[in-house]
Amino acid sequence: MQIRHLRYFVTLARVGHFRRAAESCGVSQPTLSAGIGSLETTMGVELVRRDRRFVGLTEEGEAALPWAQQMLHDFDSLLRAAGRPGIGLTGRVRLGVIPAAMPAVGAIAPVLAAEHPELQLVVLSMTSREIERALHAHDIEGGITYLDNEPLSGVISWTFYEEHYRFATPANGPFAGRTSITWAEAAAAPLCLLTRDMQNRRILDAQMERVGMEPRPRATANSYAALLSFVGMGELSSILPHPQAGTAARDPSILILPFDDPSPPQAVGLVVLDRHPMSPLTRAVLTCVRSVEFRKRIESLRNSDEPAI
């Protein structure tokens, strides 16, 4: 069994297309097909359903995929761990981040770069459920997400801050002059909210149900940039995590109001797989967020509505 054949198989499963998988692996399509065929011969089972195009994995292929992903991850970690002494980490460290926590990545980047200048940080916007899948598939080294609400399985977590909420509304709208608002008033306003696949939306829905209101947003989006555009144009209001509200407060067309009856805060932080030995890249991220320098940089997100950077 050859490592490159495992890589062909895992890549094909991820992209779902023979030509694109071959391009991703830097080989010809016949070479990729032959390599996967050799892997199937070695294992004695068919892994891939074939027609004139990729159809999917067989039942045996689906069962083998997590192990193939694990073997590739361990091999890559072995190469890094066996690097020459004195040589820092190189390559890419990938973080899946929920949209609500994007302001936190600015605190990670400089701390990670100071310790590992040759390491490239790649930030991917994901839902919390996508982060969990990507962690177990070894597609990312870590995730920044909610820790207590819908907790992930098989992970180590490190809290960054507790998220609380603010009402964002047009500065010249019906709430002009107000200094605070209730959840019932917010739920009854013309709203734009995140889509239901986002955990933040599910948290807000649960809070509104607790005050006896059913959320009926007039618009939804999967990014805060879109929500702030709706609010800034003067038509709709929204409910934002406090880091996002801190950014929105800089816009004079948007009024940010605290809640008279605050909802329970939600812990946000890093999650990595609870697995030993830990890969060098994962260890680098965990060491970064446990550092004194990172704690200093993240402090503003813990204590105020101002953005971290």
C-alpha positions as MATLAB code, in Angstrom:
seq = 'MQIRHLRYFVTLARVGHFRRAAESCGVSQPTLSAGIGSLETTMGVELVRRDRRFVGLTEEGEAALPWAQQMLHDFDSLLRAAGRPGIGLTGRVRLGVIPAAMPAVGAIAPVLAAEHPELQLVVLSMTSREIERALHAHDIEGGITYLDNEPLSGVISWTFYEEHYRFATPANGPFAGRTSITWAEAAAAPLCLLTRDMQNRRILDAQMERVGMEPRPRATANSYAALLSFVGMGELSSILPHPQAGTAARDPSILILPFDDPSPPQAVGLVVLDRHPMSPLTRAVLTCVRSVEFRKRIESLRNSDEPAI';
ca = [
       0.000    0.000    0.000;
       1.425    3.378   -1.026;
       0.681    6.700    0.633;
       0.063    8.425   -2.680;
      -2.683    5.906   -3.514;
      -4.410    6.737   -0.223;
      -4.113   10.413   -1.118;
      -5.732    9.781   -4.515;
      -8.633    7.975   -2.827;
      -9.197   10.630   -0.135;
      -8.989   13.449   -2.686;
     -11.474   11.754   -5.014;
     -13.897   11.252   -2.120;
     -13.591   14.949   -1.233;
     -13.986   16.518   -4.708;
     -16.253   13.859   -6.255;
     -14.739   14.128   -9.750;
     -11.909   12.106  -11.343;
     -10.409   14.934  -13.421;
     -10.496   17.505  -10.619;
      -9.063   14.957   -8.153;
      -6.210   14.214  -10.559;
      -5.500   17.930  -10.977;
      -5.511   18.405   -7.207;
      -3.007   15.570   -6.801;
      -0.840   16.802   -9.685;
      -1.169   13.611  -11.753;
      -2.992   12.514  -14.879;
      -6.468   11.040  -14.618;
      -5.286    7.563  -15.767;
      -2.556    7.649  -13.088;
      -5.099    8.498  -10.397;
      -7.493    5.774  -11.567;
      -4.700    3.215  -11.695;
      -3.515    4.181   -8.212;
      -6.974    3.761   -6.735;
      -7.297    0.444   -8.568;
      -4.008   -0.678   -7.024;
      -5.298    0.308   -3.577;
      -8.472   -1.705   -4.163;
      -6.399   -4.714   -5.223;
      -4.256   -4.453   -2.097;
      -7.332   -4.228    0.132;
      -9.290   -6.839   -1.759;
     -12.449   -4.714   -1.969;
     -13.981   -2.201   -4.359;
     -13.825    1.313   -2.897;
     -15.273    3.443   -5.697;
     -18.424    3.044   -7.764;
     -17.536    3.704  -11.382;
     -19.453    4.468  -14.525;
     -18.119    6.893  -17.107;
     -17.769    9.270  -14.203;
     -17.452    9.157  -10.428;
     -20.706    7.826   -8.953;
     -19.727    7.578   -5.299;
     -18.033    5.331   -2.780;
     -19.066    1.773   -2.132;
     -20.143    0.730    1.337;
     -16.603   -0.561    1.861;
     -15.192    2.729    0.579;
     -17.301    4.741    3.015;
     -16.075    2.538    5.871;
     -12.440    2.870    4.777;
     -12.467    6.640    4.203;
     -12.057    7.814    7.847;
      -9.127    5.426    8.287;
      -7.500    6.636    5.072;
      -7.910   10.239    6.218;
      -6.382    9.351    9.590;
      -3.418    7.590    7.960;
      -2.671   10.576    5.721;
      -2.946   12.956    8.661;
      -0.576   10.798   10.720;
       1.894   10.540    7.840;
       1.959   14.309    7.348;
       2.416   14.769   11.103;
       5.255   12.226   11.057;
       7.074   14.220    8.371;
       6.711   17.446   10.358;
       7.738   15.828   13.639;
      10.855   14.367   11.963;
      11.947   17.773   10.635;
      15.434   19.051   11.380;
      15.912   20.629   14.844;
      15.790   24.402   14.771;
      13.581   24.517   11.691;
      10.138   25.992   12.360;
       6.851   24.697   11.058;
       5.992   25.341    7.434;
       2.874   24.819    5.358;
      -0.706   25.794    6.136;
      -2.669   25.673    9.358;
      -6.398   25.647    8.627;
      -9.042   27.015   10.997;
     -12.784   26.675   10.500;
     -14.516   29.668   12.059;
     -18.202   30.426   12.569;
     -19.151   33.890   11.211;
     -19.974   35.180   14.703;
     -16.385   34.514   15.841;
     -14.521   36.000   12.860;
     -13.287   39.015   14.904;
     -11.243   36.573   17.023;
      -8.993   35.474   14.163;
      -7.234   38.834   14.157;
      -5.902   38.026   17.623;
      -4.535   34.650   16.511;
      -2.676   35.646   13.341;
       0.119   37.827   14.815;
       0.771   35.481   17.755;
       1.033   32.448   15.465;
       3.237   34.346   12.997;
       5.628   35.462   15.726;
       6.249   31.861   16.781;
       6.104   30.247   13.321;
       6.895   32.863   10.627;
       6.866   30.289    7.811;
       3.408   29.011    8.702;
       0.445   30.247    6.637;
      -2.855   30.729    8.461;
      -5.913   29.789    6.375;
      -9.293   30.863    7.796;
     -12.421   29.181    6.426;
     -15.946   30.373    7.222;
     -17.970   27.363    8.365;
     -21.036   26.468   10.367;
     -20.467   24.679   13.681;
     -21.632   21.403   12.140;
     -19.236   21.817    9.218;
     -16.413   22.436   11.703;
     -17.173   19.177   13.497;
     -17.176   17.211   10.227;
     -13.983   18.898    8.994;
     -12.148   18.211   12.264;
     -12.909   14.494   12.159;
     -11.996   14.366    8.446;
      -8.703   16.163    9.253;
      -9.551   18.881    6.752;
      -8.818   21.543    9.409;
      -6.479   21.707   12.390;
      -8.907   23.562   14.630;
     -12.209   25.377   14.821;
     -13.544   28.480   16.547;
     -17.146   27.941   17.532;
     -19.648   27.808   20.394;
     -18.467   25.510   23.172;
     -21.495   24.808   25.387;
     -24.487   25.138   23.067;
     -24.628   22.020   20.846;
     -21.171   20.908   22.105;
     -18.877   19.015   19.742;
     -17.753   15.471   20.518;
     -14.208   14.224   20.929;
     -12.556   17.625   21.232;
     -10.399   19.707   23.560;
     -11.699   23.258   23.972;
     -10.256   26.581   25.104;
     -12.579   29.495   25.883;
     -11.881   32.890   24.275;
     -14.814   34.973   25.537;
     -18.530   34.865   26.342;
     -20.787   36.193   23.619;
     -23.732   38.460   24.423;
     -26.126   40.236   22.100;
     -27.041   43.693   20.862;
     -29.947   45.007   18.778;
     -28.861   46.754   15.561;
     -31.424   49.078   14.004;
     -31.502   52.054   11.594;
     -30.352   55.171   13.437;
     -33.285   57.201   12.068;
     -35.836   54.394   12.462;
     -38.620   53.802   14.997;
     -36.133   53.094   17.824;
     -34.246   56.380   17.407;
     -33.587   57.963   20.792;
     -33.890   54.690   22.693;
     -31.114   53.553   25.013;
     -32.181   49.906   25.393;
     -34.751   47.371   24.185;
     -36.495   44.194   25.376;
     -36.287   40.845   23.621;
     -40.033   40.923   23.000;
     -39.713   44.291   21.233;
     -36.771   43.039   19.193;
     -38.591   39.875   18.121;
     -41.591   41.924   16.981;
     -39.479   44.306   14.851;
     -38.893   43.794   11.102;
     -35.794   41.608   11.303;
     -33.028   40.186    9.186;
     -31.228   37.202   10.753;
     -28.752   34.481    9.878;
     -30.020   31.363    8.119;
     -31.102   28.417   10.275;
     -27.996   26.358    9.440;
     -26.037   28.837   11.580;
     -25.897   27.987   15.287;
     -26.176   31.663   16.237;
     -29.607   31.724   14.603;
     -30.696   28.663   16.537;
     -29.528   30.311   19.769;
     -31.529   33.449   18.975;
     -34.618   31.428   18.023;
     -34.468   29.623   21.380;
     -34.129   32.918   23.241;
     -37.150   34.403   21.455;
     -39.185   31.320   22.235;
     -38.275   31.777   25.925;
     -39.926   35.217   25.866;
     -42.978   33.838   24.073;
     -42.167   35.200   20.608;
     -41.771   33.410   17.295;
     -39.065   34.893   15.041;
     -40.320   35.770   11.558;
     -37.423   37.470    9.789;
     -38.172   39.300    6.556;
     -34.718   38.442    5.214;
     -31.997   35.899    6.023;
     -28.352   35.578    5.010;
     -25.339   33.480    5.950;
     -23.036   36.468    6.532;
     -23.031   39.440    8.864;
     -21.928   41.708    6.024;
     -25.287   41.102    4.359;
     -27.219   41.673    7.597;
     -25.426   44.972    8.228;
     -26.192   46.021    4.665;
     -29.903   45.440    5.303;
     -29.770   47.464    8.526;
     -27.634   50.231    7.072;
     -30.076   50.771    4.205;
     -32.709   51.677    6.786;
     -35.293   48.929    6.251;
     -34.612   46.149    8.757;
     -33.130   45.533   12.194;
     -30.999   42.618   13.390;
     -29.605   40.957   16.513;
     -25.820   40.694   16.577;
     -23.140   39.101   18.772;
     -21.319   41.838   20.634;
     -18.071   41.613   18.556;
     -20.076   42.194   15.374;
     -22.064   44.954   17.095;
     -18.819   46.696   17.996;
     -17.946   46.904   14.312;
     -21.471   48.019   13.346;
     -21.383   50.813   15.954;
     -18.831   52.648   13.815;
     -21.484   53.174   11.144;
     -23.488   56.351   11.929;
     -26.497   54.951   10.068;
     -26.802   52.075   12.599;
     -27.974   52.378   16.218;
     -26.781   49.669   18.630;
     -28.960   49.004   21.690;
     -28.358   46.694   24.668;
     -31.121   44.446   25.978;
     -32.989   45.261   29.202;
     -33.349   41.514   29.799;
     -30.051   39.956   28.659;
     -30.015   36.356   27.481;
     -27.540   33.796   28.887;
     -24.062   34.367   27.416;
     -22.545   31.772   25.083;
     -18.935   30.600   25.414;
     -16.899   30.888   22.200;
     -13.451   29.375   21.735;
     -11.083   26.976   20.028;
     -11.780   23.270   19.521;
      -9.200   20.703   18.397;
      -9.426   16.939   18.230;
      -8.739   15.184   21.518;
      -6.131   12.882   20.062;
      -2.617   11.894   21.113;
      -0.054   12.337   19.818;
      -1.310   15.714   18.663;
      -0.128   16.876   15.250;
       2.541   19.635   15.245;
       0.175   22.045   13.476;
      -2.646   21.458   15.952;
      -0.233   21.808   18.857;
       1.002   25.114   17.418;
      -2.540   26.529   17.359;
      -3.343   25.320   20.872;
      -0.079   26.753   22.225;
      -0.855   30.067   20.510;
      -4.266   30.542   22.149;
      -2.933   29.533   25.563;
      -0.222   32.213   25.428;
      -0.184   35.422   27.468;
       0.093   37.483   24.273;
      -3.071   35.984   22.823;
      -4.977   36.562   26.077;
      -3.988   40.225   25.921;
      -5.211   40.541   22.345;
      -8.532   38.803   22.952;
      -9.303   40.795   26.104;
     -11.363   43.455   24.315;
     -13.755   40.802   23.014;
     -14.228   39.534   26.556;
     -14.979   42.865   28.155;
     -16.542   45.249   25.653;
     -18.459   45.742   22.422;
     -15.338   46.936   20.681;
     -13.713   44.692   18.039;
     -10.507   42.941   19.004;
      -8.359   44.604   16.351;
];
